[in-house]
């Protein structure tokens, strides 16, 4: 278990670096999202402050709220707004530290899963392959459903899918590398007198 913990620390750093590349101040995240000029951003910010009651996620219009909003939803335009009333620093150190802890916990869960299959999947390459396939499946399920179900633009969600696939796959590969190679158990019907 100590190797999984050490591997999870290394994996969380790898995830953090990948997250920094995709979402940090280097500007790559601008590739997958639209932007507004200063006056447009100020106008939208004022409208949100005047009309959204508190921090949360809002569907505007919301087809579950009323028949009128269902009609408005069908006519468009529509928006999904992740809203925070207070704001925070663009590079909030608390969020970065919390993110590193979150990465460690995710890597630890990946390690626990790999420990669970270590006798049947005894070598690094096979464990890494399992971790990568699960990472891609998890990222696909998490992000690619929004453009399918909610008709959101694909660009942002493909970007998130790529970033999270790489981060989770890197974590799985790092944790798999830290696990000892184990000898797989012989099949139940294998001869014992050879």
C-alpha positions in Angstrom: 0.0 0.0 0.0 2.9 2.4 0.7 3.9 2.1 -3.0 0.4 3.1 -4.0 0.6 6.2 -1.7 4.0 7.2 -3.1 2.7 6.5 -6.7 -0.4 8.6 -6.0 1.7 11.5 -4.8 3.7 11.4 -8.1 0.6 10.9 -10.1 -1.1 13.9 -8.5 1.9 16.0 -9.5 1.6 14.7 -13.1 -2.1 15.5 -13.1 -1.4 19.0 -11.7 1.2 19.7 -14.5 -1.2 18.5 -17.2 -4.0 20.7 -15.6 -1.6 23.7 -15.6 -0.8 23.2 -19.3 -4.5 23.0 -20.2 -6.1 25.4 -17.7 -3.3 27.6 -16.4 -2.3 31.1 -17.4 -0.5 29.9 -20.5 -3.7 30.4 -22.3 -4.5 27.1 -23.9 -8.0 27.0 -22.5 -8.9 29.9 -24.7 -8.7 27.6 -27.7 -11.9 25.9 -26.7 -14.1 28.7 -25.4 -15.5 32.0 -26.7 -14.7 35.3 -25.2 -16.2 38.8 -25.0 -14.7 42.2 -25.1 -14.6 44.3 -21.9 -17.9 46.1 -22.4 -19.8 42.9 -23.4 -18.3 41.1 -20.4 -19.3 43.9 -18.1 -22.9 44.0 -19.5 -23.3 40.2 -19.1 -21.8 40.3 -15.6 -24.2 43.1 -14.6 -27.2 41.1 -16.0 -26.2 38.0 -14.1 -25.8 39.9 -10.9 -29.2 41.5 -11.4 -31.0 38.2 -12.3 -29.4 35.2 -10.8 -30.2 34.7 -7.1 -27.1 32.9 -5.9 -24.1 30.7 -6.6 -25.1 27.7 -8.6 -25.7 26.3 -12.1 -28.6 27.7 -14.1 -30.3 26.5 -17.3 -31.6 29.7 -19.0 -34.4 29.2 -19.9 -35.2 26.1 -17.8 -37.6 23.8 -19.5 -38.5 22.2 -16.2 -39.7 25.4 -14.7 -42.8 26.2 -16.8 -44.5 25.7 -20.1 -43.4 29.2 -21.2 -39.7 28.4 -20.5 -40.1 25.1 -22.4 -41.2 27.1 -25.4 -38.4 29.7 -24.9 -35.9 26.8 -24.7 -37.1 25.4 -28.0 -36.8 28.7 -29.7 -33.3 29.6 -28.3 -31.0 31.1 -27.4 -30.2 29.0 -24.4 -27.4 29.0 -21.9 -26.0 26.9 -19.1 -24.4 29.2 -16.6 -22.0 28.1 -13.8 -22.4 31.2 -11.6 -20.4 32.3 -8.5 -21.7 35.5 -6.8 -18.4 36.3 -5.0 -15.8 35.7 -7.6 -12.2 34.7 -6.8 -8.7 35.3 -7.9 -7.9 33.8 -11.4 -5.0 31.8 -9.8 -6.5 31.2 -6.4 -3.8 29.5 -4.3 -6.5 27.8 -2.2 -8.1 26.3 -5.3 -4.7 25.1 -6.5 -3.9 23.4 -3.2 -7.4 21.9 -3.1 -6.9 20.7 -6.6 -3.6 19.0 -5.7 -5.3 17.2 -2.8 -8.2 16.2 -5.1 -5.7 14.9 -7.7 -4.1 12.8 -4.9 -7.4 11.3 -3.9 -8.3 10.4 -7.5 -4.8 8.8 -8.0 -5.3 6.9 -4.8 -8.6 5.5 -6.0 -6.9 4.5 -9.3 -4.2 2.8 -7.2 -6.8 0.9 -5.1 -8.4 -0.3 -8.3 -5.1 -1.5 -9.7 -4.3 -3.3 -6.5 -7.6 -5.1 -6.8 -6.6 -6.6 -10.2 -2.9 -7.0 -9.6 -2.9 -10.8 -9.5 -4.9 -11.1 -12.7 -3.1 -8.2 -14.4 0.5 -8.8 -13.1 2.7 -6.6 -15.4 3.1 -2.9 -15.8 2.1 -2.7 -19.5 -1.2 -4.5 -18.9 -2.0 -2.4 -15.8 -1.2 0.8 -17.7 -3.4 -0.3 -20.6 -6.3 -1.0 -18.2 -5.8 2.4 -16.5 -5.7 4.3 -19.8 -8.8 2.7 -21.3 -10.7 3.4 -18.1 -9.4 7.0 -18.1 -10.6 7.6 -21.6 -14.0 6.0 -20.9 -14.4 8.1 -17.7 -13.5 11.3 -19.5 -15.8 10.5 -22.4 -18.7 9.8 -20.2 -18.1 12.8 -18.0 -17.7 15.4 -20.8 -19.1 14.2 -24.2 -22.6 13.8 -22.9 -23.2 17.6 -22.6 -23.0 18.3 -26.3 -25.1 15.2 -27.1 -27.9 15.7 -24.5 -27.9 19.5 -24.1 -26.7 20.5 -27.6 -23.8 22.5 -26.2 -21.0 23.4 -28.6 -18.5 20.6 -29.0 -15.3 22.5 -28.8 -15.1 23.1 -25.0 -16.2 19.6 -24.2 -13.8 17.9 -26.5 -11.1 20.1 -24.9 -12.1 18.9 -21.5 -12.3 15.3 -22.7 -8.7 15.5 -24.0 -7.3 17.3 -20.9 -9.0 14.9 -18.5 -8.2 11.8 -20.5 -4.5 12.8 -20.5 -4.5 13.6 -16.8 -6.3 10.4 -15.7 -4.2 8.3 -18.1 -1.0 9.8 -16.8 -2.1 9.2 -13.2 -2.9 5.6 -14.1 0.4 5.0 -15.8 2.4 6.6 -12.9 0.5 4.6 -10.3 0.9 1.4 -12.3 4.6 2.0 -12.6 4.9 2.2 -8.8 3.1 -1.1 -8.2 5.3 -4.1 -7.9 5.2 -6.7 -10.6 3.4 -9.7 -9.2 3.3 -13.2 -10.3 -0.1 -14.2 -11.4 -1.8 -17.1 -9.6 -1.6 -20.3 -11.5 -4.9 -21.6 -13.0 -6.9 -23.8 -10.7 -6.5 -26.8 -12.9 -2.7 -26.4 -13.5 -0.6 -29.4 -12.6 1.4 -29.0 -9.4 3.9 -31.9 -9.8 5.7 -30.5 -12.8 
